[in-house]
């Protein structure tokens, strides 16, 4: 019935148009109406009239269909054009890149264009480079750059800007900077392309330095510039520049929209300035999901778990539906304070919304269940994951290791080595399995795994791995071996590990190793009263009274005071604790 009505409408319009005897007037009328078409259906009606009246203007149709983002219709029309010209190809490549983000299709169309002997121009290349950037297709990008250079389009502004983006996104910041430096007359877009490239790829220092140079050359930043710079300020912890940006926004009466507001909140959160972050959040009249996520994440990452959870509840009350970023932040907060009930609610919500199988949400769930002591639930989430990576394997191995299930952690490590596919054991994996050995007292297995790092996986042990081995040997009473690992550490030894080793020396009454440990501890942590007290007790237990007294005297001489004893008590809510 609907098709019949459409045909009737088309036919009635045809009768109306045939009253226009002049074909050129009819063509102009149809093209005028085409620009005003609000939907695909109305475009189809105009298209029908054009076919009936033998009006061949496919490029005009193509532009309007792309504006309406109807991929199937646009593809069908394009492929029905007997001899598409450069303009048709350019319009279609632009649509594939910007309207539908079908970057591989865009690249294929570019090569088809060249095979047909058509000449890409400065309207073609920017969208081809954007496609290469999003596909991380550096080889194609370099090849296309060569073509641009040969025809002398490398000096075109739009081409240069997209080239910078392509090289930056593909990790070739030196090449991006070379393109930037060769631009003779830079405009704001030139600066934004390079600053954004640095910022997005983690070159925060370079982004900030280039921003400083931009200001020296008296270019006024816009929203795009400032958002990129704020991202870099957050990465560097540069609160001074971050505050300057906010002052610039206020002074120039720039709109505190979702984009700018979220960037400011994120920057303040990464710099630990939560009061300033919340002030920006509260000042925003309209808040979108990204804004809520930025504030919740800022709280969660700074250990203010209760605030993160309260804000999450307020977000739900405001009718904003959480996404995976929200859930990851909330799960992190739940893990920090052991809020298992809320964590389970998030798990249920993620299952209902089809987010539980997202690799990042699932890994956050594993971490939350593990830190709340619900290991079986963590295992269930892990086993239900359709795809795993190093992070999810490591989260599960560590969960088992730190919850007294060392043998299961080691079995899972063996399974990862055999079944993990692209997920291969890395530095973090070995910290997990070595920690399992520490908690279970598996000295031989720990030694084997430590050697396995370099022999089978080509990994160089770091200080964290050496610390695990020191702890493992110390707990087992192998103090000489423990000290041997201390001396072999590639970096500065951790005072916590040395403290544990000193405690083991006290238990074993080993003066030889304890004196070496004491000397090292007093060098790197001379203000810790515990080091002097334990050392004094070791000498006292061995009836070395003079040495024990010397330790107490040295402590007084350096002005070190013994930390008073304290304990925690829970009142009603176990998370609300007080010092006594």
WOBELBEL-V319372 format. One record per backbone hydrogen bond with DSSP energy under -0.5 kcal/mol. CO is the residue of the C=O (numbers start at 0). NH is the residue of the N-H. E is the energy in kcal/mol with one decimal. If there is no record, write none. Layout:
# WOBELBEL-V319372
co={CO/CO}
nh={NH/NH}
e={E/E}
This chain:
# WOBELBEL-V319372
co={0/1/2/3/4/5/6/7/8/9/10/11/12/13/14/15/16/18/20/21/22/23/24/25/26/27/28/29/30/31/32/32/33/38/39/40/41/42/43/44/45/46/47/48/49/50/53/54/56/56/57/58/59/60/61/62/63/64/65/68/69/70/71/72/73/74/75/76/76/77/79/80/84/85/86/87/88/89/90/91/92/93/93/94/94/95/100/101/102/103/104/105/106/107/108/109/110/111/112/113/117/120/120/123/123/124/125/126/127/128/129/130/131/131/132/135/136/137/138/139/140/141/142/143/144/145/146/147/147/148/152/155/156/157/158/159/160/161/162/163/164/165/166/167/170/171/172/173/174/175/176/177/179/181/183/186/187/188/189/190/191/192/193/194/195/196/197/198/201/202/203/204/205/206/207/208/209/210/211/212/213/214/218/221/222/223/224/225/226/227/228/229/230/231/232/232/236/237/238/239/240/241/242/243/244/245/246/247/248/249/254/256/257/258/259/260/261/262/263/264/265/266/267/268/271/272/273/274/275/276/277/278/279/280/282/287/288/289/290/291/292/293/294/295/296/297/298/298/299/302/303/304/305/306/307/308/309/310/311/312/313/314/315/318/322/323/324/325/326/327/328/329/330/331/332/333/333/337/338/339/340/341/342/343/344/345/346/347/348/349/349/350/354/357/358/359/360/361/362/363/364/365/366/367/368/369/372/373/374/375/376/377/378/379/380/381/388/389/390/391/392/393/394/395/396/397/399/399/400/404/405/406/407/408/409/410/411/412/413/414/415/419/421/425/426/427/428/429/430/431/432/433/434/435/436/436/437/440/441/442/443/444/445/446/447/448/449/450/451/451/452/452/453/458/461/461/462/463/464/465/466/467/468/469/470/471/472/473/476/477/478/479/480/481/482/483/484/485/493/494/495/496/497/498/499/500/501/502/503/504/504/508/509/510/511/512/513/514/515/516/517/518/519/520/524/526/527/527/528/529/530/531/532/533/534/535/536/537/538/539/542/543/544/545/546/547/548/549/550/551/552/553/554/555/566/568/569/570/571/572/572/574/575/577}
nh={4/5/6/7/8/9/10/11/12/13/14/15/16/17/18/18/19/20/22/25/26/27/28/29/30/31/32/33/34/35/35/36/36/42/43/44/45/46/47/48/49/50/51/52/54/53/55/56/59/60/61/62/63/64/65/66/67/69/68/70/73/74/75/76/77/78/79/79/80/80/81/83/88/89/90/91/92/93/94/95/96/97/98/98/99/101/102/105/106/107/108/109/110/111/112/113/114/115/117/116/119/123/124/126/127/128/129/130/131/132/133/134/135/136/135/137/140/141/142/143/144/145/146/147/148/149/150/152/153/151/155/159/160/161/162/163/164/165/166/167/168/169/171/170/172/175/176/177/178/179/180/181/182/183/185/190/191/192/193/194/195/196/197/198/199/200/202/201/203/206/207/208/209/210/211/212/213/214/215/216/218/217/220/225/226/227/228/229/230/231/232/233/234/235/236/237/238/241/242/243/244/245/246/247/248/249/250/251/253/252/256/260/261/262/263/264/265/266/267/268/269/270/272/271/273/276/277/278/279/280/281/282/283/283/284/291/292/293/294/295/296/297/298/299/300/301/301/303/302/304/307/308/309/310/311/312/313/314/315/316/317/319/318/320/326/327/328/329/330/331/332/333/334/335/336/337/338/339/342/343/344/345/346/347/348/349/350/351/352/354/355/353/357/361/362/363/364/365/366/367/368/369/370/371/373/372/374/377/378/379/380/381/382/383/384/384/392/393/394/395/396/397/398/399/400/401/402/404/403/408/409/410/411/412/413/414/415/416/417/418/419/422/423/429/430/431/432/433/434/435/436/437/438/439/440/441/440/442/445/446/447/448/449/450/451/452/453/454/455/456/456/458/457/460/464/465/466/467/468/469/470/471/472/473/474/475/477/476/478/481/482/483/484/485/486/487/488/488/497/498/499/500/501/502/503/504/505/506/507/508/509/510/513/514/515/516/517/518/519/520/521/522/523/524/527/528/530/531/532/533/534/535/536/537/538/539/540/541/543/542/544/547/548/549/550/551/552/553/554/555/556/557/559/558/579/577/571/572/573/570/575/576/570/568}
e={-2.4/-2.3/-2.4/-2.4/-2.7/-2.7/-2.7/-2.5/-2.2/-2.2/-2.2/-1.9/-2.7/-2.3/-0.6/-0.7/-2.2/-1.0/-0.7/-1.9/-2.6/-2.5/-2.3/-2.6/-2.6/-2.1/-2.3/-2.5/-1.5/-0.6/-0.8/-0.5/-1.2/-1.6/-2.5/-1.7/-2.0/-3.0/-2.4/-1.9/-2.2/-2.1/-2.5/-2.0/-3.4/-1.3/-0.8/-1.1/-0.5/-1.5/-2.8/-2.1/-1.7/-2.5/-2.3/-2.1/-1.5/-1.8/-1.3/-1.0/-2.3/-2.7/-2.3/-2.5/-2.7/-2.3/-0.9/-0.7/-0.6/-1.1/-0.6/-0.6/-2.2/-2.8/-2.5/-2.3/-2.9/-2.4/-2.1/-2.7/-1.8/-3.0/-0.5/-1.5/-1.7/-2.8/-1.3/-1.9/-2.1/-2.2/-2.3/-1.7/-2.0/-2.1/-2.4/-1.7/-2.1/-1.7/-1.9/-1.5/-0.7/-1.6/-2.2/-0.7/-1.5/-2.7/-1.8/-1.8/-2.3/-2.4/-2.1/-1.8/-0.7/-2.4/-0.6/-1.6/-2.4/-2.9/-2.0/-2.8/-2.3/-1.9/-1.6/-2.3/-2.3/-1.9/-1.5/-2.3/-0.6/-0.9/-1.6/-2.6/-2.6/-1.9/-2.0/-2.4/-1.9/-2.4/-2.7/-2.5/-2.7/-1.7/-2.8/-1.8/-1.1/-2.1/-2.6/-1.9/-2.0/-2.3/-3.0/-1.3/-1.4/-0.5/-0.6/-1.7/-2.8/-2.5/-1.7/-2.9/-2.7/-1.8/-2.4/-2.6/-2.9/-1.3/-2.8/-1.4/-1.4/-2.0/-2.4/-2.3/-2.4/-2.0/-2.0/-1.8/-2.2/-2.1/-1.9/-1.7/-2.0/-1.7/-0.5/-2.4/-2.4/-1.8/-2.4/-2.7/-1.8/-1.6/-2.6/-2.3/-1.7/-2.2/-1.5/-2.2/-1.5/-1.8/-2.5/-1.8/-2.3/-1.9/-2.5/-2.4/-2.3/-2.3/-2.9/-2.3/-2.6/-1.4/-1.9/-3.1/-2.4/-1.5/-2.3/-2.4/-2.6/-2.3/-2.7/-2.6/-2.3/-1.6/-2.4/-1.2/-1.4/-2.1/-2.5/-1.9/-2.0/-2.3/-2.9/-1.6/-0.9/-0.8/-0.5/-1.9/-2.7/-2.3/-1.8/-2.6/-2.9/-2.0/-2.1/-2.6/-2.9/-1.0/-0.5/-2.3/-1.3/-1.5/-2.0/-2.4/-2.5/-2.4/-1.9/-2.2/-1.9/-2.3/-2.1/-2.0/-1.7/-2.0/-1.5/-0.6/-2.2/-2.3/-2.0/-2.6/-2.7/-1.9/-1.8/-2.7/-2.5/-1.7/-1.5/-1.1/-1.9/-1.9/-2.0/-2.5/-1.8/-2.4/-2.0/-2.5/-2.7/-2.9/-2.0/-2.2/-2.1/-3.0/-1.3/-0.9/-1.4/-3.0/-1.6/-2.0/-2.3/-2.3/-2.3/-2.4/-2.9/-2.4/-2.4/-1.4/-2.8/-1.4/-1.1/-1.7/-2.7/-2.0/-2.1/-2.3/-2.9/-1.5/-0.6/-1.2/-2.3/-2.7/-2.4/-1.9/-2.6/-2.7/-1.9/-2.1/-2.4/-2.7/-0.8/-2.5/-0.8/-1.8/-2.3/-2.2/-2.3/-1.8/-2.0/-2.1/-2.5/-2.3/-1.4/-3.8/-1.9/-2.1/-1.2/-1.8/-1.5/-1.9/-2.3/-2.3/-2.0/-1.7/-1.9/-2.0/-2.4/-1.7/-1.1/-2.1/-0.5/-1.5/-2.2/-2.4/-2.3/-2.5/-2.3/-2.0/-1.9/-1.3/-0.6/-2.0/-2.3/-1.2/-0.6/-2.6/-0.7/-0.6/-0.7/-2.1/-2.7/-1.8/-1.9/-2.6/-2.6/-2.6/-2.7/-2.7/-2.5/-1.4/-2.5/-1.2/-1.6/-1.9/-2.5/-2.0/-1.7/-1.6/-2.1/-1.2/-0.6/-0.9/-2.1/-2.3/-2.1/-2.5/-2.6/-2.2/-2.1/-2.2/-2.2/-2.0/-2.4/-1.2/-2.1/-0.8/-1.4/-2.3/-1.2/-2.6/-3.0/-2.1/-2.0/-2.9/-2.6/-1.0/-1.8/-2.6/-1.3/-0.7/-0.8/-0.8/-2.3/-2.7/-2.0/-2.6/-2.3/-2.4/-2.0/-2.2/-2.8/-1.2/-3.5/-1.9/-1.2/-2.1/-2.6/-2.1/-1.7/-1.6/-2.5/-2.9/-2.0/-1.9/-2.7/-2.0/-2.5/-1.2/-1.0/-1.2/-0.5/-1.6/-0.6/-0.6/-2.1/-0.9/-1.4/-1.0}
